[in-house]
Amino acid sequence: MMVMKPSQNVSLADYSTMGLGGSAAYLVAVNTRQEVLEAFNWAAQHQVPALMIGGGSNIVWRDEGYQGLVIVNKLLGYEVSDQADCQVLVKVGAGETWDKVVERTVQAGLTGIEALSLIPGSAGATPVQNVGAYGQEIVNTLDTIEAFDAQAADFVTLKVSECGFAYRTSRFKTTDHGRFYITSLSLRLTKANPQPPYYGSVQQYFEEHKITEVTPAALREAVIYIRSHKLPDPAKTHNTGSFFGNPIISAGELIQLRSKYPDLPAWPLDGGSAKIPAAWLIEQAGFKDAHDPDTGMATWPTQALVLVNETAKTTADLLVFKQKIVGAVHDKFGITLVQEPELLP
Ligand code: NAP
């Protein structure tokens, strides 16, 4: 057994695509389940707290940093097993780059996650907020999740029904926050073509490109085209994707708001509630292509939901800018936007 030697006093700005935050007292990368155990044991022996991260694309570090051990999940793996009825189970390590996983499944002609193309970050992060895009959600293809259960100090296998999934959320970010550290996912994919209806922007792409047979590869291509024209690349521009969730309001609230704002876009949900595009609210509140000299923060010109760090120095700057947006949207619409990326620790 190797003796674990975490690095000390590591800048956490390098472990968030927002590029902000203080330092970690200790940081170590883990490549195997055994190393996961060793890392948690190391933290217990040294009497410091521990937390695990993936690609850093959906987290923001506080300026105070972290007086504990940051464990960077690098567990790799990609195993395929054929099942009955054209189904395939693909087991992937949580540290795999998510988009590489999508690319491999699409190359194999499998449907299920191709609409989740180009989502930054690691595979292990996708169940935490039940990542979804263009009509597909990770909950729809997940079979099981393996995780280290810090409460039991052991590895567990969770069925989808045990994960508390809902729109962009799960037990991993709510009731059991900080308890489970995902080490692998099993995805149930199908050898088939994705079925309509497709999202408006995707349908439009197919029409413009005269695509009549929608294969997983064609849907991936459409999503890559749309995303890369609309969203900043976190490798080039500091951002963490959508900074706010799309709010869900009741049928009554929708009627009230529509009486004042007849153009308010809304997507109906089961039970009469409605999902409102947060980007529309942010633009209407005066933050379309906004550049804030006080904080060095901005909204992305083609997608106001994405906050961009242009010249910000601290997470405090980001949070001041965030609060300006939250306040303006609340003043105008009475809706409180909720931050999507996790503020750590
Ligand atoms: P968009 O396509 O402009 O859509 C804005 C909102 O309208 C979203 O809430 C979306 O719902 C909803 N919508 C659009 N077409 C719909 C349809 N045919 N049926 C039901 N609802 C529909 O959104 P965008 O901001 O550019 O993002 C594109 C996609 O990426 C969206 O699906 C968005 O949710 C997703 N995304 C996800 C994450 C994440 O998981 N953290 C982050 C960024 C973007 P849905 O949200 O239910 O799709």
Residues whose N, C-alpha, C, O or C-beta is under 5 A from the ligand:
A	BS01	NAP	V131 G132 A133 Y134 G135 Y199 G200 G241 S242 N246 W267 K275 P277
